[in-house]
Structures are given as C-alpha cells and as structure tokens.
C-alpha cells in the first residue's frame, strides 16, 4: 500500500514538475534539444493548441492520480490517460530520431503506471 502511494506521488508530482515548474526551462530530456516544453512541441511540428491541450490533460490526470490516493476510483482512468499521453511522447521521440536516452523518462513512467494499475 505504501509503495503504491509513493508510486502515485512520484508519477503525479513528476509530471506536474515537468509541466508546471520546469516547462519554461531546458532539460537534457527534451526532444530535439529544445530549450523549453513549448519549443519542443514546435520543433516536433505540433501546434500551440495541441501543446495547451496535452498540458491540460497531463496536469489534470496527474492531479487525479494524486487524488486517487484518497479516491481510488480515479486510479484507472488517470493512469490510462497518462499512459496514452506518454505513448504519444515516445512516438514523437522515435519519429524525430531522438537518442534512446530521451525516451527513458516516458518509458519509466509508463512502467510505473502499469504497476499502479496492477496494484
């Protein structure tokens, strides 16, 4: 039970960190060496509307995943939504031929979300 709670916090807070606190900062994990998250989407050829939509979905699902600690009914939907968005991230990294290392955060979070779903 404690490990499941920690996994939910790790994934939820990790995604919130990327999309809220570090969205305007550079990261070695950003695709095509973009200086920030918005530019990463632009370099992938994705529009600004999609950037905001994906951000809203990821932030909402991350908050829902954290809330699922107290309201377990949120676990499945929020985990599946996050898995879908992270698969999208992986697809974009592969499409633009980013180094495999840039896929590791999304892949790791997908694995953790699968564990959460099985928990």
C-alpha positions in Angstrom: 0.0 0.0 0.0 2.8 2.4 0.9 4.7 1.6 -2.3 1.5 2.2 -4.4 1.0 5.6 -2.7 4.7 6.5 -3.3 4.4 5.5 -7.0 1.3 7.6 -7.4 3.1 10.6 -5.8 6.2 10.1 -7.8 4.4 9.9 -11.2 1.9 12.6 -10.4 4.4 15.1 -8.9 6.9 14.3 -11.6 4.6 15.2 -14.4 3.4 18.3 -12.6 7.0 19.3 -12.1 7.7 19.0 -15.9 4.5 20.8 -17.0 4.3 23.5 -14.3 7.7 24.2 -12.7 10.1 23.2 -15.4 8.0 23.9 -18.6 10.0 27.0 -19.4 13.4 25.5 -18.5 15.8 23.5 -20.5 16.3 19.8 -19.8 18.6 17.1 -21.1 15.5 15.0 -21.7 13.8 17.5 -24.1 13.4 16.3 -27.7 15.5 17.9 -30.4 17.4 19.7 -27.6 14.5 22.3 -27.3 15.1 25.0 -24.7 11.6 24.6 -23.2 8.5 22.5 -23.5 6.6 24.8 -25.8 9.6 24.9 -28.2 9.8 21.1 -28.0 6.3 20.9 -29.3 7.1 23.5 -32.0 10.2 21.5 -33.1 8.1 18.4 -33.4 5.8 20.3 -35.8 2.9 20.3 -33.3 0.7 23.3 -32.9 0.3 25.6 -29.9 -3.3 24.4 -29.3 -2.0 20.8 -29.0 0.6 22.0 -26.5 -2.0 23.5 -24.3 -4.4 20.6 -24.7 -1.8 18.0 -23.8 -0.6 20.1 -20.9 -4.2 20.4 -19.6 -4.7 16.7 -19.9 -1.4 15.7 -18.3 -1.9 18.2 -15.4 -5.5 17.1 -14.8 -4.6 13.4 -14.9 -1.6 13.9 -12.7 -3.7 15.7 -10.1 -6.3 13.0 -10.4 -3.6 10.3 -9.9 -2.5 12.0 -6.7 -6.2 12.3 -5.6 -6.6 8.6 -6.2 -4.6 8.0 -3.1 -7.8 9.1 -1.2 -10.3 8.3 -4.0 -9.2 5.0 -5.6 -11.8 5.3 -8.3 -9.6 7.8 -10.1 -6.7 5.4 -10.4 -7.6 3.6 -13.6 -8.8 6.5 -15.7 -6.0 8.8 -14.7 -3.3 6.1 -15.2 -4.7 5.2 -18.7 -4.8 8.8 -19.8 -1.3 9.4 -18.7 -0.1 6.2 -20.4 -1.7 7.3 -23.6 0.0 10.7 -23.5 3.3 9.2 -22.6 3.0 6.8 -25.5 2.5 9.9 -27.7 5.7 11.3 -26.2 7.6 8.1 -27.1 6.2 8.1 -30.6 7.4 11.7 -31.2 10.8 10.9 -29.8 11.1 8.0 -32.2 9.6 10.0 -35.1 12.3 12.7 -34.9 15.0 10.1 -34.2 15.9 11.4 -30.7 18.5 9.3 -28.9 17.0 6.5 -26.9 18.0 8.2 -23.6 15.4 10.9 -24.3 12.7 8.1 -24.3 13.7 6.9 -20.8 11.5 9.2 -18.7 8.3 8.5 -20.6 9.1 4.8 -20.7 9.9 4.6 -17.0 6.6 6.4 -16.1 4.6 4.1 -18.3 6.1 1.1 -16.5 5.3 2.7 -13.1 1.7 3.4 -14.3 1.3 -0.2 -15.3 2.5 -1.2 -11.8 0.0 1.2 -10.3 -2.8 -0.3 -12.4 -1.9 -3.8 -11.2 -1.7 -2.6 -7.6 
